[in-house]
Structure formats: C-alpha cells, structure tokens
Amino acid sequence: MKFKAFLTENGVNLLEKRFLPALDKMGKVCHLYLTRDHTMFLHNLLNGDGIQSVAQFRKEALFDDYRISSQNEDRIAFAIDISLLQRAVRSSVSICTEFGSGPTHNRLQIKLVKKLPPNCTQPMPFLTFETKGYKSAVIQDVPISKPFSRAQVIELQTALDMAQDLPQTLVQVPDLNQLQNFVDRLKHVGDLLNVSISKYGDLLVQISTTLITVGAEFQKLLVIGEQADAPAEDRNLSAQTRSARAILRGDAQSVQVSVKHFAKSLQCHLAKPDCAFYGIAPQGACLTVIFQFFIPGSRQTDKSISLHCRLPVLDPGSS
C-alpha cells in the first residue's frame, strides 16, 4: 500500500483557505478516501449519524505526480483528524514561504508512511508532509487510523455510491448569506426546521412552536429536474397554504430537520461555492444540499470539484 504526491499551489489554496475550514465544521474526524483518479473527504457515511458530507476532487485539482497503489484496486481509506491536517498544511505553507519565494509547487510532498513513535513497540501509520527548502527539509507527521481492509473499503464505496443519489427536483439558492442570516436568527426560536421544496421553484423554511411560527420563503428559484407551473389560483394564498396544496398535488415535498444540522451545512460557504441547490430525496429520505463551483472567471461548472451534504430527516412523531 503506497501513496505519494506533490500538493500543487492550487491544491494548497483549495485545502488551506477553503475546504478544510469548511469540513472542520462538519466534524472533527473524517475519512480520507484515495483512488486512482480522486481524493475524497467523507463525513458520517458509515455510522449514519449526523450530517453526511462528501467533498471530492479530481487528483489534478490538488496534486502533481500522483502515485497510488494498493491491493484494493488502488484504493486507500483511513480516518484522519481534520484540524491536525489543517495545521500541517498551514505550517507547511508558512515553511515554504519562509525558506524561499516562489510557489509551493513540487516542494510540498505528501505521503503515507509507517513509523515507530516514541515509547511504542508497534509502527503506526501517518500521513507525512515533507517541505523541502533550499538547504533543509521539514517533516510533519499527521497520525491516521489503520488503513481500511478490503471489506471496509467496499463498505465505504457502497455508502458513497448511495450518497450520490440526486433528488428528482433541485432548486437553486444563489444567495447563501441571506439564508444563513435567517437561520442564525431562528436558532433561538426552536430546534426543528420544516423545509418544503416545490417543482414550482419555491423553498419554504420555517420553525413552528406552540407559541409562534417563523418562516422565510424563496420563490421562482431556478429548478433542475422535475418542474411544474404554479397554479394561478394559488397566487394570493399564504406560503404555508400554497406549500400544503402543492404537497397534496404531489408537486412538493416537506421534511423536518435539525436546525443545528441545517446551520452546520451552511458553514460550507467557507469553501466559497458560487451557489447551492436544495432538494429532498424520494420518500423524504433526507435533505440534500449540493454546492456548485464555477471555473474562475466564468459561469461554467468546475467539474474537478464537488461538495454536497445530506441532512438526516427527523420523524415528526418523535419530536
């Protein structure tokens, strides 16, 4: 089992300044999954508890001279502490800057190693960062879990495949800040958030308690997938009534999620996506949030990067 690559300057910027800060908000520990063509950071895909997130990069987006080999069809997976990984990347960048000007390209190597830590009798696995200056090299070891067995890799890949299912209707939310400000104000009202999404391009987010109902509606959003025209007779009705009628027609779905989970998913704005799509899985299995990234200076989707979250749905009867 071998992995070795050089982090490019673009890769360093993507990880250090955007994705690692965002992923750190999803959870302290994630699974790092390396394949021949992709690098993936996966949260909660195996335990099914809490918000799931999948950040996937084509190898060219992060690395140069990428080499991987294993008996599991060149797939390697292990658990890693994101804050430790973030610290190693950040300090490696500062060392590169300190030892000389110019890009980090081909001077920041990352590889899997086994080492014997002090006071231990068994070698332990590490993800090692080696920063080469002009006269010296600085090595930083990030501890990782024991790499997954073949059966564990297959289980992780199966969970990943299931997490890629797209809702039949997705609506685009171009302004995440507006949604985040609203949810920040709702945190103190209640713990449960009702989210309704229609084929008309309507997104209704609201919290209901015994005393008050507070909500926000986003209308005429861009729809991807199954869509329909809103009935003219519904125009003058309240958002709640329109949503209820759309659900009865089969033109909308509604789920209840944790306010904390919803707020946590919005922390993905730290990865600087250009927009986000919201959708509800068939049978209301989960709330899916897909973040879209454009190629810099264009409106074309950057297919080398993807990030999406799946929020578990709460049973209204159990709340």
DAUR-V633143 format. One record per residue. N is the residue number from 0. PHI is phi in whole degrees, -180 to 180 (none if undefined). D_CENTER is the distance of its C-alpha to the mean C-alpha in Angstrom with 2 decimals. Layout:
n: <N N>
phi: <PHI PHI>
d_center: <D_CENTER D_CENTER>
//
This chain:
n: <0 1 2 3 4 5 6 7 8 9 10 11 12 13 14 15 16 17 18 19 20 21 22 23 24 25 26 27 28 29 30 31 32 33 34 35 36 37 38 39 40 41 42 43 44 45 46 47 48 49 50 51 52 53 54 55 56 57 58 59 60 61 62 63 64 65 66 67 68 69 70 71 72 73 74 75 76 77 78 79 80 81 82 83 84 85 86 87 88 89 90 91 92 93 94 95 96 97 98 99 100 101 102 103 104 105 106 107 108 109 110 111 112 113 114 115 116 117 118 119 120 121 122 123 124 125 126 127 128 129 130 131 132 133 134 135 136 137 138 139 140 141 142 143 144 145 146 147 148 149 150 151 152 153 154 155 156 157 158 159 160 161 162 163 164 165 166 167 168 169 170 171 172 173 174 175 176 177 178 179 180 181 182 183 184 185 186 187 188 189 190 191 192 193 194 195 196 197 198 199 200 201 202 203 204 205 206 207 208 209 210 211 212 213 214 215 216 217 218 219 220 221 222 223 224 225 226 227 228 229 230 231 232 233 234 235 236 237 238 239 240 241 242 243 244 245 246 247 248 249 250 251 252 253 254 255 256 257 258 259 260 261 262 263 264 265 266 267 268 269 270 271 272 273 274 275 276 277 278 279 280 281 282 283 284 285 286 287 288 289 290 291 292 293 294 295 296 297 298 299 300 301 302 303 304 305 306 307 308 309 310 311 312 313 314 315 316 317 318>
phi: <none -137 -147 -155 -160 -107 -74 -80 -63 -64 -63 -62 -63 -62 -76 -68 -96 -128 -79 -64 -60 -70 -68 -62 -74 -74 167 -65 -119 -135 -98 -97 -120 -111 -128 -62 -118 -135 -121 -130 -111 -122 -112 59 -76 -96 -89 65 -111 90 -75 -95 -138 -131 -112 -128 -129 -66 -58 -68 -72 -117 -125 -128 52 -87 -130 -143 -154 -159 -80 -98 55 57 -121 -131 -139 -162 -91 -147 -82 -66 -65 -69 -63 -62 -64 -66 -64 -64 -71 -63 -65 -66 -68 -58 -66 -70 -81 170 -77 101 -70 -79 -50 64 -123 -120 -98 -126 -156 -90 -140 -118 -135 -98 -68 -58 63 -123 -102 -113 -64 -117 -81 -139 -101 -105 -108 -118 -106 -99 -91 -76 -122 -154 -131 -115 -114 -124 -106 -105 -65 -132 -74 -61 -54 -65 -75 -58 -64 -69 -65 -63 -63 -67 -64 -63 -64 -66 -60 -68 -76 -91 -62 -96 -63 -73 -129 -125 -116 -91 -108 -76 -116 -69 -61 -62 -67 -66 -61 -65 -67 -59 -74 -79 -53 -91 -89 -166 -104 -115 -118 -95 -122 -118 -131 -114 -73 -85 93 -105 -123 -116 -122 -152 -118 -121 -123 -66 -102 -152 -124 -122 -152 -140 -120 -115 -111 54 -79 -63 -111 -117 97 -69 -140 -152 -88 -69 -63 -62 -72 -91 -59 -94 -86 -70 -59 -64 -67 -60 -64 -63 -66 -65 -66 -62 -78 84 -98 -152 -132 -138 -135 -115 -130 -74 -59 -63 -64 -64 -64 -66 -64 -71 -66 -65 -62 -64 -80 60 -71 -87 -167 -137 -119 -114 -156 -113 -66 -53 60 62 -67 -165 -100 -108 -122 -114 -98 -109 -122 -98 -64 -50 82 -142 -111 -93 -65 -84 -79 -85 -130 -145 -150 -148 -124 -127 -98 -65 -91 -94 -77 -56 -71 -96 -81>
d_center: <26.75 26.08 23.31 24.13 22.82 23.21 20.38 21.27 21.53 18.78 16.55 17.56 16.84 13.30 12.52 14.99 14.85 11.38 8.35 9.97 11.05 7.77 6.42 10.02 9.84 7.69 10.59 13.26 13.07 10.71 12.03 12.47 13.61 15.99 17.93 20.63 18.51 14.84 12.82 9.66 7.72 7.57 7.83 10.82 11.49 15.08 16.24 15.08 15.26 12.90 9.49 7.60 3.97 4.45 4.62 8.29 11.25 14.85 17.03 18.96 16.14 16.25 19.46 23.13 25.54 22.90 24.74 23.67 25.92 25.98 27.91 24.82 24.94 23.53 20.33 19.49 17.07 17.26 15.82 15.47 15.47 12.90 15.54 18.15 16.23 15.63 19.34 20.52 18.90 20.24 23.67 23.91 23.47 26.14 28.40 28.12 29.10 31.87 33.43 33.72 32.72 30.84 27.35 25.56 25.69 27.32 27.88 24.68 24.61 22.13 23.42 23.65 26.87 28.88 30.94 33.42 32.47 35.44 37.19 35.45 37.22 34.26 32.06 28.39 25.36 23.67 21.30 23.76 23.56 26.92 27.80 31.11 33.30 36.70 38.61 36.24 32.90 30.55 28.62 25.78 24.77 21.49 22.24 20.19 20.93 23.37 21.84 21.35 24.42 24.75 24.43 21.23 19.66 20.85 19.44 15.93 16.33 17.70 14.85 12.43 15.00 15.18 11.49 12.02 14.74 14.81 16.64 20.10 19.80 17.08 18.03 16.92 16.55 17.57 17.95 15.02 17.42 19.91 17.66 16.49 20.17 21.20 18.86 19.94 23.47 22.88 21.73 25.42 26.63 25.09 22.36 21.76 20.36 21.68 19.70 21.80 21.00 23.97 24.89 26.73 23.66 23.82 21.10 22.73 21.13 23.67 24.71 28.08 30.27 33.95 34.92 32.57 30.06 27.81 25.66 24.45 24.66 23.22 25.58 26.10 22.50 21.87 21.53 20.18 21.65 24.35 26.05 29.39 31.78 32.12 35.64 38.00 39.45 36.18 36.04 37.90 36.33 33.93 30.17 30.33 33.23 31.75 28.54 30.75 32.95 30.10 28.81 32.42 32.69 29.58 28.02 25.29 23.23 22.52 20.47 20.40 17.36 17.28 17.44 15.66 12.62 12.76 13.30 10.48 7.96 10.10 9.58 6.74 10.14 10.68 8.93 11.78 10.82 14.17 13.63 11.72 12.99 13.61 15.26 16.76 17.04 20.69 22.74 20.23 18.24 14.98 13.48 10.81 8.95 8.44 8.18 11.13 12.40 16.15 18.38 19.88 23.07 22.54 21.12 20.13 16.64 15.45 14.98 14.28 10.65 7.99 4.44 4.68 5.32 8.86 11.19 14.37 17.54 20.44 23.94 26.07 29.00 27.57 26.78>
//
